[in-house]
Amino acid sequence: MNAVLPKYRLERDDLVRIANVPYRPISPSASGYLMVRNDLPGGLTEEITHEELAKFVRRGDLQHERGHFAPAQEANRPRSPEAMMRGASAEDLEQARLRECYV
């Protein structure tokens, strides 16, 4: 008897964590999804099949956050300290570095 293979519907704005590695779906493929790793600069694209997704779900290694990359969600998400200081002047960066000693 053949087991029914579940198919998952992911959107481009979703965040999928597989074994704590963040992925962003790019597009569906014939057998699953093309996903880009979100933790690497420049990204790394991988194809993950529906069968692999089902295996990760059964093991509890998959978390799905719908709409994580949607503009409305990103605007409300707290930014990291590094991202907040990215456009700061050299003088502001020096002041922040000095104040960091006292925190």
C-alpha positions in Angstrom: 0.0 0.0 0.0 1.4 3.4 -1.0 1.5 6.1 1.7 0.0 9.4 0.8 2.7 12.1 0.6 1.5 15.4 2.0 2.3 18.5 -0.1 2.9 21.8 1.6 2.0 25.2 0.4 4.6 27.8 1.1 4.7 31.5 0.1 7.7 33.8 -0.7 7.0 35.8 2.5 7.2 32.7 4.8 10.1 31.7 7.0 10.8 28.0 7.3 13.3 26.8 9.9 14.6 23.3 9.3 16.8 22.0 12.1 17.2 25.7 13.2 18.4 26.7 9.7 16.3 29.6 8.3 15.0 29.3 4.8 12.9 31.5 2.5 10.9 29.7 -0.2 11.7 31.1 -3.7 9.4 29.1 -5.9 7.7 25.7 -6.1 9.4 23.0 -8.2 8.0 19.8 -9.6 9.0 17.8 -6.5 9.0 20.5 -3.7 10.4 24.0 -3.3 13.5 26.0 -4.2 14.5 27.7 -1.0 17.3 30.1 -0.1 19.2 29.9 3.2 18.6 33.1 5.1 21.6 32.8 7.4 24.3 33.1 4.7 25.3 36.3 3.0 24.3 36.0 -0.6 22.2 33.0 0.3 22.5 29.4 -0.9 19.7 27.9 -2.9 18.6 24.4 -2.2 15.7 22.2 -3.5 13.8 20.6 -0.7 11.3 17.9 -1.8 7.8 17.4 -0.3 9.1 14.0 1.0 12.0 15.7 2.8 9.6 18.4 4.3 7.3 15.6 5.5 10.2 13.8 7.1 11.3 17.1 8.9 7.7 17.6 10.1 7.5 14.0 11.5 10.8 14.5 13.4 9.7 17.9 14.7 12.6 19.7 12.9 10.4 22.1 10.9 8.9 25.4 12.1 6.9 27.5 9.7 6.2 31.2 10.2 3.7 32.5 7.6 4.3 36.0 6.4 7.5 36.6 8.3 9.1 38.5 5.4 6.0 40.5 4.5 6.6 44.2 4.6 4.1 44.8 7.4 5.7 42.1 9.5 9.3 43.4 8.9 8.3 46.9 9.9 7.0 45.7 13.3 9.9 43.4 14.0 12.6 44.7 16.4 15.9 45.2 14.6 19.2 43.9 15.8 21.6 46.4 17.4 24.0 45.9 14.4 21.3 46.8 11.9 20.3 49.9 13.9 23.9 51.2 13.9 24.6 50.3 10.2 24.1 53.8 8.9 25.6 55.7 11.9 28.5 58.1 11.5 32.0 57.3 12.9 31.4 59.8 15.8 28.1 58.1 16.7 29.7 54.6 16.5 32.6 55.8 18.8 30.0 57.2 21.4 28.1 53.9 21.3 31.3 51.9 21.8 32.3 54.1 24.8 28.8 53.8 26.4 28.7 50.0 25.8 31.5 49.8 28.5 29.0 50.9 31.2 26.1 48.7 30.3 
